[in-house]
Amino acid sequence: MRLAQVLTGAPLKGSLPGALAGAEVSGLEYDSRRIMPGYLFFAFAGQRVDGRQFAREAIERGAVAVVAEGAAPQGLNGRWVEVEHGRQALAVAALNFYGHPDRELYLTGITGTNGKTTTAYLLDAMLRAAGSATALIGTIEHRIGQQSRAAVNTTPESLDLVRYMKRLLELGGSHVTMEVSSHALALARVYGFRFHTAVFTNLSQDHLDFHGSMADYFAAKRKLFEGAGAPPPAFAVVNLDDPWAGKLPLPGDERVYRYGLNASARVRGLDIEADFEGLRMWIEDPRGRHRVFSPLPGRMNVYNILAAWAAALTYDLPLEAIQRGVAECRSVPGRFEKVDQGQPFLVVVDYAHTEAALRNVISVARELKPRRVLTLFGCGGDRDRSKRPRMGAAAAELSDFVVLTSDNPRSEDPLAIIEEAQRGMLGYGTPYLVEPDRARAIRLVLAEARPGDAVIIAGKGHETYQVLKDRVIPFDDREAARQALQELGYRGGET
Protein backbone atom coordinates (compact mmCIF):
# COMPACT_ATOMS: atom_id res chain seq x y z
CA MET A 1 0.00 0.00 0.00
CA ARG A 2 1.30 3.47 -0.86
CA LEU A 3 2.17 5.80 1.98
CA ALA A 4 -0.43 8.38 0.88
CA GLN A 5 -3.14 5.70 1.13
CA VAL A 6 -1.92 4.54 4.55
CA LEU A 7 -2.14 8.09 5.91
CA THR A 8 -5.46 9.04 4.31
CA GLY A 9 -7.46 10.86 6.99
CA ALA A 10 -4.50 11.21 9.38
CA PRO A 11 -3.98 14.62 11.03
CA LEU A 12 -1.08 15.76 8.84
CA LYS A 13 0.70 19.08 9.21
CA GLY A 14 0.84 20.13 5.58
CA SER A 15 1.00 17.87 2.54
CA LEU A 16 3.13 14.79 2.10
CA PRO A 17 6.46 15.30 0.35
CA GLY A 18 5.98 14.12 -3.24
CA ALA A 19 8.74 11.53 -3.09
CA LEU A 20 7.18 9.93 -0.03
CA ALA A 21 3.53 9.95 -1.10
CA GLY A 22 4.03 7.13 -3.58
CA ALA A 23 6.43 5.06 -1.47
CA GLU A 24 5.32 1.50 -0.83
CA VAL A 25 4.64 0.60 2.83
CA SER A 26 5.00 -3.05 3.83
CA GLY A 27 4.23 -2.71 7.55
CA LEU A 28 3.63 -0.40 10.49
CA GLU A 29 5.44 -0.18 13.83
CA TYR A 30 5.79 2.07 16.86
CA ASP A 31 8.70 0.07 18.33
CA SER A 32 11.95 0.74 16.46
CA ARG A 33 13.29 -2.69 17.47
CA ARG A 34 10.66 -4.35 15.29
CA ILE A 35 11.22 -2.21 12.20
CA MET A 36 11.88 -4.06 8.93
CA PRO A 37 12.63 -2.69 5.46
CA GLY A 38 9.61 -0.92 4.01
CA TYR A 39 7.94 -0.27 7.38
CA LEU A 40 6.49 3.06 8.48
CA PHE A 41 7.69 4.05 11.96
CA PHE A 42 5.42 6.00 14.31
CA ALA A 43 7.41 7.86 16.95
CA PHE A 44 5.54 9.35 19.89
CA ALA A 45 6.15 9.96 23.56
CA GLY A 46 5.48 6.95 25.77
CA GLN A 47 5.26 6.63 29.54
CA ARG A 48 9.01 6.12 29.90
CA VAL A 49 10.71 7.18 26.67
CA ASP A 50 10.11 9.37 23.64
CA GLY A 51 10.04 7.27 20.49
CA ARG A 52 11.46 10.13 18.43
CA GLN A 53 14.90 9.44 19.85
CA PHE A 54 14.86 6.14 17.95
CA ALA A 55 14.00 7.71 14.58
CA ARG A 56 17.51 7.37 13.16
CA GLU A 57 17.69 3.75 14.24
CA ALA A 58 14.38 3.08 12.50
CA ILE A 59 15.66 4.64 9.27
CA GLU A 60 18.86 2.60 9.50
CA ARG A 61 16.74 -0.54 9.85
CA GLY A 62 14.98 0.29 6.59
CA ALA A 63 11.96 2.38 7.58
CA VAL A 64 10.31 4.18 4.66
CA ALA A 65 9.72 7.20 6.86
CA VAL A 66 9.04 8.40 10.39
CA VAL A 67 5.65 9.79 11.45
CA ALA A 68 5.85 12.08 14.47
CA GLU A 69 4.66 15.24 16.14
CA GLY A 70 7.13 18.10 15.78
CA ALA A 71 9.61 19.04 13.09
CA ALA A 72 12.22 16.67 11.67
CA PRO A 73 15.68 16.66 13.20
CA GLN A 74 18.57 17.65 10.97
CA GLY A 75 19.32 15.07 8.32
CA LEU A 76 15.89 13.39 8.31
CA ASN A 77 13.88 16.00 6.41
CA GLY A 78 13.20 13.77 3.41
CA ARG A 79 12.03 10.85 5.53
CA TRP A 80 9.84 12.68 8.05
CA VAL A 81 6.04 13.13 8.17
CA GLU A 82 4.86 15.70 10.71
CA VAL A 83 1.39 15.19 12.24
CA GLU A 84 -0.80 16.98 14.76
CA HIS A 85 -1.30 13.92 16.94
CA GLY A 86 0.95 10.86 16.73
CA ARG A 87 -1.42 8.29 18.21
CA GLN A 88 -4.36 9.51 16.15
CA ALA A 89 -2.18 9.11 13.07
CA LEU A 90 -1.21 5.58 14.13
CA ALA A 91 -4.84 4.58 14.66
CA VAL A 92 -5.93 5.95 11.27
CA ALA A 93 -2.98 4.31 9.51
CA ALA A 94 -3.59 0.95 11.20
CA LEU A 95 -7.24 0.93 10.16
CA ASN A 96 -6.34 1.88 6.58
CA PHE A 97 -3.49 -0.60 6.28
CA TYR A 98 -5.49 -3.56 7.61
CA GLY A 99 -8.67 -2.75 5.70
CA HIS A 100 -10.85 -1.40 8.53
CA PRO A 101 -11.64 -4.67 10.31
CA ASP A 102 -13.69 -2.67 12.83
CA ARG A 103 -16.32 -2.26 10.11
CA GLU A 104 -16.68 -6.02 9.69
CA LEU A 105 -16.82 -6.84 13.41
CA TYR A 106 -19.16 -5.94 16.24
CA LEU A 107 -17.20 -3.92 18.80
CA THR A 108 -18.35 -3.38 22.38
CA GLY A 109 -16.39 -0.85 24.44
CA ILE A 110 -16.78 -0.92 28.23
CA THR A 111 -15.62 2.06 30.26
CA GLY A 112 -15.99 3.21 33.87
CA THR A 113 -14.01 3.09 37.09
CA ASN A 114 -15.11 -0.27 38.47
CA GLY A 115 -16.68 -3.38 36.98
CA LYS A 116 -15.19 -3.22 33.47
CA THR A 117 -13.36 -6.52 33.66
CA THR A 118 -16.19 -8.61 35.10
CA THR A 119 -18.72 -7.04 32.72
CA ALA A 120 -16.44 -7.86 29.78
CA TYR A 121 -16.03 -11.48 30.90
CA LEU A 122 -19.79 -11.86 31.33
CA LEU A 123 -20.64 -10.42 27.91
CA ASP A 124 -17.97 -12.52 26.24
CA ALA A 125 -19.41 -15.63 27.92
CA MET A 126 -22.87 -14.72 26.62
CA LEU A 127 -21.58 -14.21 23.08
CA ARG A 128 -19.73 -17.53 23.13
CA ALA A 129 -22.81 -19.26 24.52
CA ALA A 130 -24.64 -17.91 21.46
CA GLY A 131 -22.06 -19.59 19.22
CA SER A 132 -19.88 -16.60 18.31
CA ALA A 133 -16.10 -16.70 17.97
CA THR A 134 -14.92 -13.73 20.00
CA ALA A 135 -12.06 -11.55 21.15
CA LEU A 136 -11.76 -10.29 24.73
CA ILE A 137 -9.41 -7.36 25.39
CA GLY A 138 -8.90 -6.15 28.95
CA THR A 139 -6.92 -5.74 32.12
CA ILE A 140 -6.22 -9.43 32.67
CA GLU A 141 -5.73 -10.88 29.20
CA HIS A 142 -6.06 -10.33 25.48
CA ARG A 143 -7.86 -13.38 24.10
CA ILE A 144 -8.39 -13.87 20.37
CA GLY A 145 -10.45 -16.96 19.70
CA GLN A 146 -8.75 -19.65 21.78
CA GLN A 147 -5.40 -17.85 21.94
CA SER A 148 -4.58 -15.73 24.98
CA ARG A 149 -1.76 -13.56 26.20
CA ALA A 150 -1.32 -11.61 29.42
CA ALA A 151 -2.27 -7.95 29.20
CA VAL A 152 0.32 -5.18 29.56
CA ASN A 153 -2.14 -2.30 29.22
CA THR A 154 -5.89 -2.57 29.78
CA THR A 155 -6.34 -1.18 26.26
CA PRO A 156 -3.37 -1.82 23.93
CA GLU A 157 -2.07 0.62 21.34
CA SER A 158 -4.35 1.01 18.32
CA LEU A 159 -2.01 -0.92 16.00
CA ASP A 160 -2.13 -3.96 18.28
CA LEU A 161 -5.91 -3.72 18.58
CA VAL A 162 -6.35 -3.57 14.81
CA ARG A 163 -4.07 -6.58 14.39
CA TYR A 164 -6.17 -8.47 16.94
CA MET A 165 -9.30 -7.60 14.97
CA LYS A 166 -7.75 -8.73 11.71
CA ARG A 167 -6.72 -12.02 13.33
CA LEU A 168 -10.25 -12.57 14.67
CA LEU A 169 -11.67 -12.06 11.19
CA GLU A 170 -9.22 -14.63 9.84
CA LEU A 171 -10.51 -17.06 12.48
CA GLY A 172 -14.10 -16.44 11.41
CA GLY A 173 -14.94 -14.37 14.50
CA SER A 174 -17.56 -11.69 14.82
CA HIS A 175 -17.50 -9.89 18.20
CA VAL A 176 -14.85 -7.96 20.10
CA THR A 177 -15.47 -7.02 23.72
CA MET A 178 -12.91 -4.62 25.14
CA GLU A 179 -12.32 -2.65 28.28
CA VAL A 180 -11.63 0.92 27.21
CA SER A 181 -9.63 2.77 29.85
CA SER A 182 -9.66 6.51 30.36
CA HIS A 183 -5.95 6.53 29.46
CA ALA A 184 -6.73 4.83 26.15
CA LEU A 185 -9.44 7.34 25.35
CA ALA A 186 -7.32 10.35 26.31
CA LEU A 187 -4.34 9.01 24.33
CA ALA A 188 -6.42 8.13 21.23
CA ARG A 189 -5.70 4.39 21.31
CA VAL A 190 -9.21 3.70 19.96
CA TYR A 191 -9.39 6.77 17.71
CA GLY A 192 -11.51 6.16 14.63
CA PHE A 193 -12.82 2.77 15.79
CA ARG A 194 -16.48 2.07 15.00
CA PHE A 195 -18.13 0.72 18.13
CA HIS A 196 -21.50 -0.98 17.93
CA THR A 197 -22.15 -0.70 21.70
CA ALA A 198 -20.66 1.55 24.39
CA VAL A 199 -21.09 0.60 28.06
CA PHE A 200 -20.66 2.91 31.06
CA THR A 201 -20.40 1.17 34.45
CA ASN A 202 -19.79 3.96 36.98
CA LEU A 203 -17.40 6.75 37.91
CA SER A 204 -15.52 7.37 41.14
CA GLN A 205 -12.18 8.93 42.00
CA ASP A 206 -9.23 7.31 40.27
CA HIS A 207 -6.35 8.20 37.94
CA LEU A 208 -6.32 11.88 38.95
CA ASP A 209 -2.52 11.70 38.76
CA PHE A 210 -3.05 11.40 35.00
CA HIS A 211 -6.24 13.38 34.38
CA GLY A 212 -5.86 16.09 37.03
CA SER A 213 -9.55 16.41 37.92
CA MET A 214 -12.78 14.44 37.96
CA ALA A 215 -14.08 16.67 35.15
CA ASP A 216 -11.16 15.71 32.89
CA TYR A 217 -11.43 12.07 33.94
CA PHE A 218 -15.09 12.03 32.94
CA ALA A 219 -14.33 13.94 29.73
CA ALA A 220 -12.06 11.07 28.71
CA LYS A 221 -14.85 8.56 29.37
CA ARG A 222 -17.28 10.64 27.29
CA LYS A 223 -15.12 10.17 24.22
CA LEU A 224 -16.29 6.58 23.88
CA PHE A 225 -19.89 7.78 23.53
CA GLU A 226 -19.00 10.73 21.32
CA GLY A 227 -17.27 8.48 18.80
CA ALA A 228 -13.88 10.18 18.69
CA GLY A 229 -12.73 10.07 15.09
CA ALA A 230 -15.69 7.85 14.10
CA PRO A 231 -19.49 7.96 14.28
CA PRO A 232 -20.92 7.53 17.80
CA PRO A 233 -21.73 3.94 18.81
CA ALA A 234 -25.07 2.65 17.57
CA PHE A 235 -26.14 1.62 21.10
CA ALA A 236 -25.41 2.91 24.60
CA VAL A 237 -25.66 0.91 27.84
CA VAL A 238 -25.45 3.06 30.98
CA ASN A 239 -25.82 2.63 34.73
CA LEU A 240 -28.98 4.52 35.61
CA ASP A 241 -28.04 4.50 39.30
CA ASP A 242 -24.78 6.40 38.74
CA PRO A 243 -25.19 10.21 38.58
CA TRP A 244 -22.45 10.62 35.96
CA ALA A 245 -24.45 8.58 33.44
CA GLY A 246 -26.89 11.46 33.00
CA LYS A 247 -24.08 13.63 31.61
CA LEU A 248 -23.19 11.30 28.74
CA PRO A 249 -24.14 12.08 25.13
CA LEU A 250 -26.60 9.32 24.20
CA PRO A 251 -28.48 8.25 21.05
CA GLY A 252 -32.28 8.09 20.86
CA ASP A 253 -34.07 6.29 23.70
CA GLU A 254 -34.76 3.16 21.65
CA ARG A 255 -30.99 2.67 21.34
CA VAL A 256 -30.21 3.34 25.02
CA TYR A 257 -30.36 0.57 27.61
CA ARG A 258 -30.34 2.03 31.11
CA TYR A 259 -29.76 -0.62 33.76
CA GLY A 260 -29.90 -0.65 37.54
CA LEU A 261 -32.19 -1.25 40.50
CA ASN A 262 -34.32 1.83 39.85
CA ALA A 263 -37.89 1.15 38.78
CA SER A 264 -37.39 3.17 35.59
CA ALA A 265 -34.41 1.07 34.45
CA ARG A 266 -34.91 -0.68 31.11
CA VAL A 267 -32.91 -3.63 32.46
CA ARG A 268 -33.62 -3.99 36.18
CA GLY A 269 -32.51 -6.32 38.95
CA LEU A 270 -35.16 -7.52 41.44
CA ASP A 271 -35.46 -9.78 44.50
CA ILE A 272 -31.71 -10.20 44.87
CA GLU A 273 -30.36 -12.96 47.11
CA ALA A 274 -26.62 -13.22 47.82
CA ASP A 275 -24.73 -15.96 49.64
CA PHE A 276 -21.46 -17.92 49.47
CA GLU A 277 -22.77 -19.82 46.42
CA GLY A 278 -23.43 -16.69 44.36
CA LEU A 279 -26.39 -14.57 43.31
CA ARG A 280 -30.04 -15.36 42.65
CA MET A 281 -32.32 -12.67 41.28
CA TRP A 282 -34.89 -11.72 38.72
CA ILE A 283 -34.01 -9.51 35.76
CA GLU A 284 -36.72 -7.47 34.12
CA ASP A 285 -36.06 -6.34 30.54
CA PRO A 286 -38.13 -5.53 27.42
CA ARG A 287 -38.64 -9.27 26.85
CA GLY A 288 -40.16 -9.91 30.26
CA ARG A 289 -39.02 -11.10 33.69
CA HIS A 290 -36.35 -13.80 33.95
CA ARG A 291 -34.93 -15.90 36.79
CA VAL A 292 -31.13 -15.72 36.93
CA PHE A 293 -28.39 -17.52 38.85
CA SER A 294 -24.75 -16.42 38.89
CA PRO A 295 -21.88 -18.10 40.74
CA LEU A 296 -20.33 -14.63 41.14
CA PRO A 297 -20.95 -13.47 44.72
CA GLY A 298 -21.93 -10.04 45.99
CA ARG A 299 -24.20 -7.19 45.07
CA MET A 300 -21.48 -5.38 43.13
CA ASN A 301 -21.80 -8.18 40.58
CA VAL A 302 -25.52 -7.46 40.21
CA TYR A 303 -24.57 -4.30 38.31
CA ASN A 304 -21.96 -6.13 36.24
CA ILE A 305 -24.51 -8.77 35.26
CA LEU A 306 -27.10 -6.12 34.39
CA ALA A 307 -24.57 -4.21 32.26
CA ALA A 308 -23.57 -7.33 30.32
CA TRP A 309 -27.23 -8.40 29.99
CA ALA A 310 -28.16 -5.01 28.52
CA ALA A 311 -25.20 -5.11 26.12
CA ALA A 312 -26.28 -8.58 24.99
CA LEU A 313 -29.72 -7.17 24.18
CA THR A 314 -28.13 -4.73 21.72
CA TYR A 315 -27.08 -7.81 19.75
CA ASP A 316 -30.46 -9.58 20.07
CA LEU A 317 -28.82 -12.59 21.70
CA PRO A 318 -31.22 -15.43 22.58
CA LEU A 319 -32.38 -15.41 26.20
CA GLU A 320 -31.04 -18.93 26.72
CA ALA A 321 -27.53 -17.85 25.63
CA ILE A 322 -27.60 -14.82 27.94
CA GLN A 323 -28.69 -16.89 30.93
CA ARG A 324 -26.15 -19.62 30.15
CA GLY A 325 -23.39 -17.06 29.80
CA VAL A 326 -24.18 -15.69 33.26
CA ALA A 327 -24.23 -19.17 34.79
CA GLU A 328 -21.01 -20.29 33.08
CA CYS A 329 -18.97 -17.24 34.08
CA ARG A 330 -17.91 -18.82 37.35
CA SER A 331 -15.08 -16.50 38.34
CA VAL A 332 -12.93 -13.65 37.08
CA PRO A 333 -9.24 -13.72 38.06
CA GLY A 334 -8.54 -11.39 40.95
CA ARG A 335 -12.15 -10.24 41.31
CA PHE A 336 -13.47 -11.52 44.66
CA GLU A 337 -11.50 -14.66 43.87
CA LYS A 338 -11.61 -17.27 46.63
CA VAL A 339 -8.50 -18.93 48.02
CA ASP A 340 -9.42 -22.22 49.66
CA GLN A 341 -6.98 -24.41 51.58
CA GLY A 342 -9.67 -25.94 53.76
CA GLN A 343 -9.51 -23.10 56.31
CA PRO A 344 -12.66 -22.40 58.39
CA PHE A 345 -12.89 -18.80 57.16
CA LEU A 346 -13.36 -17.09 53.80
CA VAL A 347 -10.30 -15.68 52.01
CA VAL A 348 -10.76 -13.60 48.85
CA VAL A 349 -8.34 -11.68 46.65
CA ASP A 350 -9.70 -8.60 44.90
CA TYR A 351 -8.31 -5.91 42.61
CA ALA A 352 -10.00 -3.11 44.61
CA HIS A 353 -7.58 -0.17 44.51
CA THR A 354 -9.89 2.82 44.86
CA GLU A 355 -12.05 4.01 47.73
CA ALA A 356 -15.28 3.05 45.95
CA ALA A 357 -13.99 -0.39 44.97
CA LEU A 358 -12.72 -1.05 48.50
CA ARG A 359 -16.08 -0.06 49.98
CA ASN A 360 -17.84 -2.31 47.47
CA VAL A 361 -15.74 -5.38 48.17
CA ILE A 362 -16.00 -5.01 51.96
CA SER A 363 -19.76 -4.50 51.64
CA VAL A 364 -19.99 -7.68 49.55
CA ALA A 365 -18.17 -9.58 52.30
CA ARG A 366 -20.54 -8.09 54.89
CA GLU A 367 -23.56 -9.34 52.94
CA LEU A 368 -22.29 -12.89 53.46
CA LYS A 369 -22.75 -12.36 57.22
CA PRO A 370 -19.29 -13.34 58.45
CA ARG A 371 -18.26 -13.16 62.11
CA ARG A 372 -15.75 -10.41 61.31
CA VAL A 373 -14.29 -8.76 58.18
CA LEU A 374 -10.50 -8.48 58.10
CA THR A 375 -9.09 -6.27 55.34
CA LEU A 376 -5.56 -6.02 54.00
CA PHE A 377 -4.83 -3.19 51.58
CA GLY A 378 -2.16 -0.82 50.31
CA CYS A 379 -1.96 2.10 47.89
CA GLY A 380 0.02 2.33 44.67
CA GLY A 381 2.99 4.67 44.32
CA ASP A 382 3.27 7.34 41.62
CA ARG A 383 -0.51 7.50 41.43
CA ASP A 384 -3.26 9.78 42.76
CA ARG A 385 -2.18 10.58 46.33
CA SER A 386 -5.51 12.11 47.36
CA LYS A 387 -7.26 8.71 47.36
CA ARG A 388 -4.89 7.22 49.94
CA PRO A 389 -6.52 8.61 53.13
CA ARG A 390 -9.92 7.93 51.57
CA MET A 391 -9.02 4.29 51.14
CA GLY A 392 -7.75 4.20 54.72
CA ALA A 393 -11.03 5.65 55.94
CA ALA A 394 -13.05 3.12 53.92
CA ALA A 395 -11.10 0.18 55.32
CA ALA A 396 -11.27 1.40 58.92
CA GLU A 397 -14.95 2.36 58.77
CA LEU A 398 -16.20 -0.92 57.30
CA SER A 399 -13.76 -3.53 58.66
CA ASP A 400 -13.29 -5.12 62.06
CA PHE A 401 -9.52 -5.42 61.65
CA VAL A 402 -7.13 -3.93 59.10
CA VAL A 403 -3.59 -4.67 57.96
CA LEU A 404 -2.03 -1.78 56.05
CA THR A 405 0.79 -2.81 53.74
CA SER A 406 2.59 -1.98 50.50
CA ASP A 407 1.00 -2.34 47.07
CA ASN A 408 3.13 -1.34 44.05
CA PRO A 409 5.23 1.46 45.60
CA ARG A 410 7.06 2.16 42.33
CA SER A 411 9.47 5.09 42.85
CA GLU A 412 7.97 6.20 46.19
CA ASP A 413 8.95 5.26 49.73
CA PRO A 414 6.50 2.53 50.84
CA LEU A 415 6.42 3.89 54.39
CA ALA A 416 5.49 7.38 53.14
CA ILE A 417 2.60 5.90 51.14
CA ILE A 418 1.43 3.91 54.16
CA GLU A 419 1.56 7.01 56.35
CA GLU A 420 -0.75 8.90 53.98
CA ALA A 421 -3.27 6.04 53.96
CA GLN A 422 -2.98 5.68 57.73
CA ARG A 423 -4.18 9.26 58.25
CA GLY A 424 -7.60 8.28 56.96
CA MET A 425 -7.88 5.48 59.50
CA LEU A 426 -7.48 7.66 62.56
CA GLY A 427 -10.59 8.31 64.62
CA TYR A 428 -12.42 5.09 63.79
CA GLY A 429 -11.01 3.01 66.61
CA THR A 430 -10.62 0.00 64.36
CA PRO A 431 -7.66 -2.17 65.42
CA TYR A 432 -4.98 -2.32 62.74
CA LEU A 433 -1.40 -3.33 62.04
CA VAL A 434 1.19 -1.87 59.69
CA GLU A 435 3.50 -4.27 57.85
CA PRO A 436 5.25 -2.93 54.71
CA ASP A 437 6.35 -6.39 53.55
CA ARG A 438 3.29 -7.64 51.65
CA ALA A 439 4.03 -11.35 52.08
CA ARG A 440 4.43 -10.96 55.84
CA ALA A 441 1.32 -8.77 55.94
CA ILE A 442 -0.73 -11.48 54.23
CA ARG A 443 0.48 -14.03 56.77
CA LEU A 444 -0.39 -11.62 59.62
CA VAL A 445 -3.97 -11.07 58.49
CA LEU A 446 -4.53 -14.80 57.91
CA ALA A 447 -3.05 -15.67 61.31
CA GLU A 448 -5.52 -13.24 62.88
CA ALA A 449 -8.54 -14.88 61.20
CA ARG A 450 -10.88 -17.10 63.20
CA PRO A 451 -13.64 -19.54 62.13
CA GLY A 452 -16.49 -17.67 60.41
CA ASP A 453 -14.39 -14.61 59.50
CA ALA A 454 -13.95 -13.13 56.03
CA VAL A 455 -10.48 -11.99 54.96
CA ILE A 456 -10.11 -9.57 52.03
CA ILE A 457 -6.70 -9.18 50.39
CA ALA A 458 -7.23 -6.07 48.29
CA GLY A 459 -5.36 -4.05 45.70
CA LYS A 460 -3.45 -6.31 43.32
CA GLY A 461 -5.98 -8.94 42.32
CA HIS A 462 -4.78 -10.88 39.27
CA GLU A 463 -1.34 -9.24 39.16
CA THR A 464 1.61 -11.61 39.37
CA TYR A 465 4.28 -9.02 40.16
CA GLN A 466 5.12 -6.16 42.50
CA VAL A 467 6.67 -2.94 41.18
CA LEU A 468 9.40 -1.63 43.49
CA LYS A 469 11.64 1.39 43.11
CA ASP A 470 14.47 -0.38 41.35
CA ARG A 471 12.96 -3.62 40.06
CA VAL A 472 9.86 -5.69 39.42
CA ILE A 473 9.59 -8.89 41.46
CA PRO A 474 7.29 -11.91 41.06
CA PHE A 475 4.40 -11.63 43.51
CA ASP A 476 0.89 -13.09 43.42
CA ASP A 477 -1.50 -12.40 46.32
CA ARG A 478 -3.26 -15.71 45.66
CA GLU A 479 -0.07 -17.74 45.85
CA ALA A 480 1.15 -15.78 48.88
CA ALA A 481 -2.17 -16.50 50.62
CA ARG A 482 -2.02 -20.23 49.77
CA GLN A 483 1.52 -20.48 51.08
CA ALA A 484 0.64 -18.63 54.28
CA LEU A 485 -2.41 -20.84 54.84
CA GLN A 486 -0.28 -23.94 54.36
CA GLU A 487 2.24 -22.62 56.90
CA LEU A 488 -0.68 -22.11 59.28
CA GLY A 489 -1.58 -25.79 58.90
CA TYR A 490 -4.36 -25.71 56.30
CA ARG A 491 -3.66 -28.30 53.58
CA GLY A 492 -7.02 -28.98 51.96
CA GLY A 493 -8.92 -27.25 49.14
CA GLU A 494 -6.98 -25.95 46.16
CA THR A 495 -3.49 -27.09 45.31
Secondary structure, DSSP 8 states (H G I E B T S, - for coil): -BHHHHTTTS-BSS---HHHHT-B--EEES-GGG--TTEEEEE-B-SS-BGGGGHHHHHHTT-SEEEESS---TT-GGGEEEBS-HHHHHHHHHHHHTT-GGGTSEEEEEESSSSHHHHHHHHHHHHHHTT--EEEESSSEEEETTEEEE-SSSS--HHHHHHHHHHHHHTT--EEEEE--HHHHHTTTTTT---SEEEE----S--HHHHSSHHHHHHHHHHHHHTTTS---SEEEEETTSGGGGGS----GGGEEEEESSTT-SEEEEEEEEETTEEEEEEEETTEEEEEEESS-STHHHHHHHHHHHHHHTTT--HHHHHHHHHH---BTTBSEE--SS-SSEEEEE---SHHHHHHHHHHHHHT--S-EEEEE---TTS-TTHHHHHHHHHHHH-SEEEE--S--TTS-HHHHHHHHHHTTTTS---EEE-SSHHHHHHHHHHH--TT-EEEEES-TT--EEE-SS-EEE--HHHHHHHHHHHTT---S--
